[in-house]
Amino acid sequence: MVNYLGVNSMRQLVKQVGLAAFLQQLVDAIGHDYRRWERFDKSARHAIHSPGGVIELMPTSDGDMYCFKYVNGHPKNTAEGLLTVTAFGVLADVGTGYPLLVSELTLTTALRTAAMSVLAARHMARTEGPGSHTMALIGNGAQSDFQALAFYHLLGVRELRLFDTDPAATAKLVRNLQHLSLPGLQVVTCASTADAVRGSGIVTTVTADKRNATILTPEMIEPGMHLNAVGGDCPGKTELHPDILRRPDARVVVEFEPQSRIEGEIQQMPADFAVTEFTQVLRGEAPGRTRDAEVTVFDSVGFALEDFSALRTLHALLHTRPHLATPIDLIPQMDNPKDLLGVALQGAPAPTHPADTATRHRPTPALQEAPTP
């Protein structure tokens, strides 16, 4: 049997672990996997675009385990009461090819995206000085809550400056943050993007429109800012004016350069525009920031390695919380593996226990201890 983790079980898992602790586990797992970059089979995600959005597949493997994520992005969905982004994924054992876990990844993607933002900011944002504990959050839709909570819990942000062209989205975010009663957090609703970013050490853009937008313009950028550009994540979808990237004092970091060239902020730049991959920063091979006045840009589009880290974290957590996993008969269980027709004609024998079939043939690769970045 294969384990399935649904939305309700995912909510229970986060509640049992604790939101801050769960986010920290994701940060640790992502950091651990980026440090072993060479182990991974890497490719840009496969995308099929339509007038209303995009559907993508994101695969990767470290040689022991394989994963893929199915994810969509349809900005107009909210007008019909639907999510802009939904996702699910599979973690499998490379040795047998058997799936180990089928999981929802809609909630998980929101959490891992926020965890990745924090991990990058730890290495790129200023830790002291004016505005270092203030973040502007431009775009207050579904992802914004997770970004706000991750930066509050894990990076010490204590002032959030909010703006969205949809006041109802900002009101939703304010309401959710107030409901959580986060000690020391000041939330400021702003009248414009320029107002929100003024004096902010960190600026997170997480807008949804599928177009080449200019959410941030050059005159808004102050020395020392860290720009966490999350919303530009497909061809023809950007948030930063290209002159921000061209600034002589700007340092641009990406996840996987071949993918970011296609769908990140740097799709606006010539092929010889210099960028740094995040693994180089994490492993000390390149700086994330060289001086306080430098403007740093994390051109975040989301990479399959981060989903791999999230799925293996879920898989490990379920080993100690098996009641949250639902066994599903996705793969036939057979006494004679050459007699598949017998299964079709007579039905497979009832399983004796809910353990993954793959684990009866080969030990499941363990979740390695991840060093704190």
C-alpha positions in Angstrom: 0.0 0.0 0.0 1.0 3.6 -0.7 0.6 6.3 1.9 -1.6 9.3 1.0 -1.5 12.6 2.9 -4.6 14.8 2.2 -5.4 18.4 3.1 -7.1 17.6 6.4 -4.2 15.3 7.5 -1.7 18.0 6.4 -3.5 20.5 8.6 -3.4 18.1 11.6 0.3 17.4 10.9 1.2 21.2 11.0 -0.9 21.6 14.2 0.9 18.7 15.9 4.4 19.8 14.9 3.7 23.5 15.4 3.8 26.1 12.6 7.1 27.7 13.5 8.7 24.3 14.1 7.3 22.9 10.8 8.6 25.9 8.9 12.0 25.5 10.5 12.1 21.8 9.6 11.5 22.8 6.0 14.2 25.5 6.1 16.7 22.9 7.4 15.7 20.2 4.9 15.9 22.7 1.9 19.2 24.0 3.1 20.6 20.4 3.5 19.5 19.5 0.0 20.9 22.7 -1.6 24.3 21.9 0.0 24.3 18.6 -1.9 23.4 20.2 -5.2 25.5 17.8 -7.4 23.5 14.8 -6.2 20.3 16.1 -7.9 19.0 15.5 -11.4 18.0 19.0 -12.4 15.9 20.4 -15.2 13.6 23.3 -15.8 10.0 22.4 -15.2 7.8 21.3 -18.0 5.0 23.8 -18.6 1.9 23.8 -20.8 0.5 27.3 -21.1 -3.1 28.3 -21.9 -4.8 31.7 -22.2 -6.0 31.4 -18.6 -2.9 30.0 -16.9 -0.3 27.2 -16.8 0.0 23.6 -15.7 3.5 22.4 -14.8 5.3 19.2 -13.9 8.4 19.5 -11.6 10.6 16.4 -11.3 13.9 15.7 -9.6 15.9 12.9 -7.9 18.9 12.6 -5.7 19.5 9.0 -6.8 17.8 7.4 -3.8 14.4 9.1 -4.0 12.5 10.6 -6.9 9.7 13.2 -6.8 7.5 15.2 -9.0 4.9 17.9 -8.4 1.9 18.8 -10.5 1.1 22.5 -10.1 -1.1 25.0 -11.8 -1.2 28.7 -11.9 -4.5 30.4 -13.0 -4.8 34.0 -11.7 -8.4 34.4 -12.8 -9.6 31.4 -10.7 -10.3 33.6 -7.7 -13.1 35.4 -9.6 -14.8 32.0 -9.7 -14.1 31.1 -6.0 -11.2 28.8 -6.9 -7.5 28.9 -5.8 -5.0 30.4 -8.1 -2.5 27.6 -7.4 -3.1 24.0 -6.5 -0.7 21.1 -6.4 -0.1 17.5 -5.4 3.1 15.4 -5.6 4.6 11.9 -5.4 7.7 10.7 -3.6 9.1 7.4 -4.9 11.9 4.9 -4.1 14.4 5.0 -7.0 15.6 1.4 -6.4 12.2 -0.1 -7.0 10.3 2.7 -8.7 7.5 2.2 -6.2 5.8 5.3 -4.9 6.1 5.9 -1.2 3.9 8.9 -0.7 1.2 10.7 -2.6 0.5 14.0 -1.0 -1.4 17.3 -1.3 1.1 20.0 -2.1 -1.2 23.1 -2.2 -0.7 23.9 1.5 2.8 22.4 1.5 3.9 24.5 -1.5 2.8 27.7 0.3 4.8 26.6 3.4 8.0 25.5 1.5 7.9 28.8 -0.6 7.9 30.8 2.6 10.6 28.6 4.1 12.8 29.1 1.0 12.2 32.9 1.2 13.4 32.9 4.8 16.4 30.7 4.0 17.5 33.1 1.2 16.9 36.2 3.4 19.1 34.7 6.2 22.0 34.8 3.8 21.1 38.0 1.8 19.2 40.5 3.9 20.8 42.9 6.4 20.4 41.6 10.0 20.9 45.0 11.7 20.3 48.6 11.0 17.3 50.7 10.0 14.4 48.7 8.6 16.1 45.3 9.1 13.1 44.1 11.0 10.5 45.7 8.7 9.1 43.9 5.7 6.8 45.3 3.0 4.5 42.7 1.6 3.1 43.6 -1.8 0.3 41.3 -2.9 -1.8 40.1 0.0 -3.4 36.9 -1.5 -3.1 33.3 -0.5 0.7 33.1 -0.3 1.1 36.4 1.7 0.0 34.9 5.0 2.7 32.2 4.9 5.4 34.7 4.0 4.3 37.0 6.9 4.3 34.1 9.4 7.7 32.6 8.2 9.5 36.0 8.4 7.9 36.7 11.8 8.7 33.4 13.4 12.1 32.7 11.8 13.7 36.0 10.8 12.4 38.4 13.5 10.3 40.7 11.4 8.2 42.8 13.7 6.7 45.3 11.3 4.7 44.4 8.2 3.7 47.1 5.7 0.9 45.8 3.5 -0.4 46.8 0.1 -2.6 45.1 -2.5 -4.7 46.6 -5.3 -7.6 44.5 -3.8 -8.4 46.0 -0.4 -10.3 42.8 0.5 -7.1 40.8 0.2 -5.3 43.1 2.6 -8.3 43.0 5.0 -8.1 39.2 4.9 -4.4 39.2 5.8 -4.8 41.7 8.6 -7.7 39.7 10.0 -5.7 36.4 9.9 -2.7 38.0 11.6 -4.8 39.6 14.3 -6.5 36.2 14.9 -3.2 34.6 15.6 -2.2 37.2 18.2 1.5 37.4 17.4 3.3 39.2 20.2 5.2 42.3 19.1 4.0 42.4 15.5 2.9 45.7 14.1 0.8 45.6 10.9 0.5 48.7 8.8 -2.0 49.0 5.9 -0.5 51.3 3.2 -2.1 53.3 0.4 0.4 52.3 -2.3 3.4 50.1 -3.1 5.7 53.1 -2.7 4.3 53.9 0.7 4.7 50.2 1.8 8.3 49.8 0.7 9.5 53.1 2.2 11.9 52.3 5.1 11.5 48.5 4.7 14.7 46.5 4.9 12.9 43.5 3.2 10.4 43.8 0.3 8.5 40.7 -0.7 6.4 40.8 -3.9 3.9 38.0 -4.3 1.4 39.2 -6.9 -0.5 36.8 -9.2 -1.2 38.6 -12.5 0.2 36.7 -15.5 1.9 39.7 -17.2 5.1 41.7 -17.3 4.2 44.0 -14.4 6.3 46.7 -12.8 5.3 46.3 -9.2 8.6 47.8 -8.0 10.2 50.7 -9.9 13.8 52.0 -9.5 12.8 55.1 -7.5 11.3 52.9 -4.8 14.5 51.0 -4.1 16.6 52.2 -1.2 20.2 51.2 -0.5 20.5 48.0 1.5 17.1 46.6 0.6 16.6 42.9 0.1 14.0 42.1 -2.6 12.2 38.8 -2.3 10.6 38.5 -5.7 8.2 35.6 -5.5 5.4 36.4 -7.9 7.2 36.3 -11.2 7.3 32.6 -12.0 6.5 31.9 -15.6 7.3 33.4 -19.0 5.8 36.8 -19.5 5.2 37.2 -15.8 7.5 39.6 -13.9 7.3 42.1 -11.0 10.5 44.2 -11.1 11.4 46.9 -13.5 14.5 45.7 -15.3 16.5 48.8 -14.3 16.4 47.5 -10.7 18.3 44.4 -11.9 20.8 46.6 -13.8 21.7 48.7 -10.8 25.5 48.6 -10.2 24.9 47.9 -6.5 22.5 45.0 -7.1 23.3 41.4 -6.5 20.8 38.9 -8.1 20.5 35.3 -6.8 18.5 32.6 -8.5 17.6 29.0 -7.6 18.4 27.1 -10.9 19.7 29.5 -13.6 18.4 27.6 -16.7 14.9 27.7 -15.3 15.1 31.3 -14.0 16.3 32.5 -17.5 12.9 31.2 -18.8 10.5 32.4 -16.1 12.2 34.5 -13.5 12.8 38.3 -13.3 16.0 37.7 -15.3 13.9 36.7 -18.4 14.0 40.4 -19.0 17.8 40.5 -19.2 20.3 39.5 -21.9 21.8 35.9 -21.8 25.1 37.2 -20.5 23.6 39.0 -17.5 25.5 37.7 -14.4 23.6 35.9 -11.6 24.6 33.7 -8.7 22.9 30.4 -7.9 21.7 30.0 -4.4 23.7 26.9 -3.7 26.9 28.9 -4.2 25.7 31.3 -1.5 24.7 28.6 0.9 28.0 26.7 0.5 30.1 29.9 0.9 31.3 29.9 -2.7 29.8 33.3 -3.4 28.5 36.0 -1.1 24.9 36.7 -0.6 25.7 40.3 0.4 29.0 42.1 0.4 28.1 45.4 2.2 25.1 47.0 4.0 24.3 49.4 1.1 24.1 46.6 -1.5 20.6 45.8 -3.0 20.1 42.1 -3.0 17.5 40.4 -5.2 16.3 36.8 -4.7 14.7 36.0 -8.0 12.5 33.1 -6.7 10.5 31.0 -9.1 10.3 27.8 -7.1 12.5 24.8 -7.9 11.8 21.0 -7.8 14.5 20.5 -5.2 12.4 22.4 -2.7 9.4 20.1 -3.3 11.7 17.1 -2.9 12.8 18.5 0.5 9.2 19.1 1.5 8.0 15.6 0.5 10.8 13.8 2.2 10.1 15.9 5.3 6.5 14.8 5.2 7.4 11.2 4.6 9.7 11.2 7.7 7.1 12.9 9.9 4.5 10.3 8.9 6.8 7.5 10.2 6.2 8.8 13.7 2.5 9.8 13.0 1.2 6.9 10.9 -2.4 7.6 11.9 -2.3 10.7 9.7 -1.5 8.7 6.6 -4.2 6.9 4.6 -3.1 3.7 2.9 -4.3 3.5 -0.7 -4.1 0.5 -3.0 -2.4 2.3 -5.8 0.0 -0.6 -6.6 -1.2 -4.2 -6.8 0.1 -6.5 -4.1 0.8 -9.9 -5.5 2.2 -13.3 -4.5 3.3 -13.8 -8.1 4.6 -10.6 -9.7 4.3 -12.2 -13.2 0.6 -12.8 -12.9 -0.9 -9.3 -13.2 -3.9 -10.7 -15.1 -4.7 -12.8 -12.1 -5.1 -9.6 -10.1 -7.4 -8.2 -12.8 -9.6 -11.3 -12.9 -9.7 -12.3 -9.3 -8.7 -9.2 -7.3 -5.6 -8.8 -5.2 -5.5 -10.4 -1.8 -6.3 -8.1 1.1 -3.2 -6.4 2.5 -2.0 -7.7 5.8 -0.7 -4.3 7.0 -0.5 -0.7 5.6 3.2 -0.5 5.1 4.5 0.6 1.7 5.1 -2.4 -0.6 8.4 -0.8 -1.6 9.7 -0.9 2.0 9.2 -4.6 2.1 11.7 -4.9 -0.8 14.2 -2.2 0.0 14.7 0.0 3.1 13.3 3.5 2.6 16.1 6.1 2.4 16.1 7.9 5.8 15.6 11.6 6.2 19.2 12.7 7.0 19.9 15.1 9.8 19.9 18.6 8.3 22.3 21.1 9.6 20.8 24.5 10.7 21.7 27.0 7.9 
